[in-house]
Structure formats: structure tokens, C-alpha cells
Amino acid sequence: MLNTDLGLKDLVTAFQDFINYVQIANDYKMYPVGIFLDLSKAYDVLDHSLLLDKLNTYGIRGIANTWMESYLSDRKQYVELKSIKQGKAISATRQVDIRVLQGSILGPILFSLYINDLPLNIPHAYRWSLLTEL
């Protein structure tokens, strides 16, 4: 049985819920397990082809999927530093192949869709929660 809680919770509430479920599992002679992942750099390692396949699975096909592919592809980035004493310095431009733009409107939505099926890949999971630090 997979009981998912898609609502985002604050850290204190999440740990209170986790402790509660550990106690319940112990009462029923079950073996509770907590898996805690720091996904702070997850935006930087998101595979575009896998994301596009998942979007297709979720029904984002045809022109919409092609548009998303266009949004994700041929991205470049550089760093620009400005200094009063030394003027401006610009790094070399690099191709971005495996990331979703942080600070964009679509970034968090695409990341959520990317990890949406994570609980389905954890057999015998009773409950899971997605937490965020806002």
C-alpha cells in the first residue's frame, strides 16, 4: 500500500510525522525506515532526455513536448563579474546539457514531474513525504 502525501511540509511537522509513523510501525512489529535525501543540487543533474520521456508519459506530447525540448536544449551560460577597480570579467560560454534553470517558473514544476514517480520505485513503501526549504 502506497500512501502518498504530496503536500509540502515544514521540517518540524515532517519530523513529527516521521516519529509518529516510527512509533506506529514499532507497535505493529514492523521495521520503519527513513530515507532522507538532500536534493539541493538536483536541478544541476536533471537528464533532459529522461525528463522529456516522462513528460510524454504524463501526456505532454507532440507540439508541447517539442516546445519543452526547445526550452531545454541549446542553453548556454557564462559568468560575468564586475569590479569597480578592475572593470568587467566574463568567463567562457559553456553549453548546458543537464540542468533545469533555477529561478525560472518552469524549473520547480519540471523537477517535480521528474521525481514524481520516485515513490513507485520504492517497493512496499507505506508513506512518503516531499519536503522543501522555501
Summary of the structure (lengths in Angstrom):
residues: 134
radius of gyration: 20.0
end to end distance: 30.0
largest distance: 67.8
contacts: 256
relative contact order: 0.21
helix: 42%
strand: 19%
